[in-house]
Amino acid sequence: MFDKILVNNYEMPIVGSGTNTFGKVGNTYTNPLRGDTKEVVMAIQNGYRHLETAQSYRTEGVVGKGIAKSGTPRSEFFITTKLATRNGYQGDDWAHAEIQKSLKSLQTDYIDQFLIHHPMTDDEILAAWKILEDYYKKGVFKSIGVSNFKEDQLKLILDHATVPPHANQIESHLGKWQHDLIAFHNTHNIATTAWSPLKNIDQPSKQLSAIAEKYGKTIAQIVLRYQIQRGVIVIPKSHNKDRQAQPLNIFDFQLTEEETTQISKM
Ligand SMILES: NC(=O)c1ccc[n+]([C@@H]2O[C@H](COP(=O)([O-])OP(=O)(O)OC[C@H]3O[C@@H](n4cnc5c(N)ncnc54)[C@H](OP(=O)(O)O)[C@@H]3O)[C@@H](O)[C@H]2O)c1
């Protein structure tokens, strides 16, 4: 597995597995948990060592149990999770308690990447960021960042931080590549992770189908390859063993400049 070296030199596998519906009844985000770790174990067997979760997904425990069950040491995994901030920042005591819950559910004493899940008011962002910095300085978080942040919100952190954000996890896929925001990230050494990276692959253009055919790859593999060639980390998710394996099989070919230019306009 290939790694991206973050600005603090911590290594992040460039392909990870999302988990937001894993272990849930009917594979549905809002449904209750089934109590098994089937998809996480399948991902680990397929070769994933980067697993991405969040407090709000309720799948931290599924990831923690799956890793424990796999017999593969915790140290071989890169785990990302996120502070649930959709309802704002509920104070330092709340943040500490939520972080302790994450560590317990994930069955670990450190987290490879900890993110603020959604932007809030400026004061709330800065209060949350200070907590993330404290855990980073203590070595509990190995890298810290945000998700769904826009340029202004990143600038706010950059202007006030003692530790700059290492990553921003954003929606990025066919039809919404986010070229401008990613250029801003690159200027500030902020790694980009693309969520929902497979959105819109079901109705590919003729051009995209032709590129896939040329390399003997699926459309999913072509769009993921495009992302990693421009330095973007991807966290696709599948409940199906074969489809889940595909993103790990994109390192044996290279899109030409002409092809990446074509895809960048799709
Ligand atoms: N930070 C955020 O706010 C945020 C928001 C949304 C999502 N996320 C994260 O991003 C992860 C991925 O996003 P996502 O689940 O929304 O979308 P996704 O990974 O882009 O797409 C998932 C869908 O694609 C199908 N699929 C998977 N692999 C495929 C392949 N090789 N070929 C064809 N179809 C394939 C899956 O169906 P099957 O299961 O049937 O294969 C599933 O329906 C989530 O798990 C979550 O962890 C983060």
The ligand as a Gaussian input file, in Angstrom:
#p B3LYP/6-31G(d) Opt

LIG

0 1
 N      -16.694000      13.488000       6.065000
 C      -17.943000      13.382000       5.692000
 O      -18.777000      14.269000       5.981000
 C      -18.382000      12.167000       4.932000
 C      -19.622000      12.172000       4.260000
 C      -20.006000      11.024000       3.556000
 C      -19.180000       9.912000       3.545000
 N      -17.986000       9.933000       4.231000
 C      -17.094000       8.745000       4.241000
 O      -16.778000       8.384000       2.914000
 C      -16.957000       6.981000       2.745000
 C      -17.300000       6.668000       1.307000
 O      -18.415000       7.418000       0.902000
 P      -19.801000       6.762000       0.450000
 O      -20.013000       5.490000       1.113000
 O      -20.812000       7.845000       0.598000
 O      -19.634000       6.609000      -1.102000
 P      -18.670000       5.817000      -2.115000
 O      -17.624000       5.029000      -1.431000
 O      -18.277000       6.838000      -3.103000
 O      -19.686000       4.847000      -2.817000
 C      -20.295000       3.816000      -2.160000
 C      -21.231000       3.146000      -3.132000
 O      -20.515000       2.684000      -4.272000
 C      -20.693000       1.276000      -4.441000
 N      -19.375000       0.741000      -4.785000
 C      -18.314000       0.530000      -3.968000
 N      -17.269000       0.051000      -4.646000
 C      -17.659000      -0.051000      -5.934000
 C      -17.010000      -0.483000      -7.120000
 N      -15.752000      -0.917000      -7.104000
 N      -17.726000      -0.437000      -8.272000
 C      -18.997000      -0.014000      -8.299000
 N      -19.658000       0.407000      -7.199000
 C      -19.000000       0.384000      -6.030000
 C      -21.199000       0.765000      -3.117000
 O      -22.123000      -0.284000      -3.284000
 P      -21.805000      -1.791000      -2.756000
 O      -21.635000      -1.703000      -1.279000
 O      -22.984000      -2.565000      -3.173000
 O      -20.529000      -2.205000      -3.474000
 C      -21.927000       1.965000      -2.539000
 O      -23.261000       2.000000      -3.010000
 C      -18.069000       6.617000       3.745000
 O      -18.024000       5.285000       4.131000
 C      -17.750000       7.554000       4.895000
 O      -16.902000       6.877000       5.776000
 C      -17.578000      11.046000       4.895000

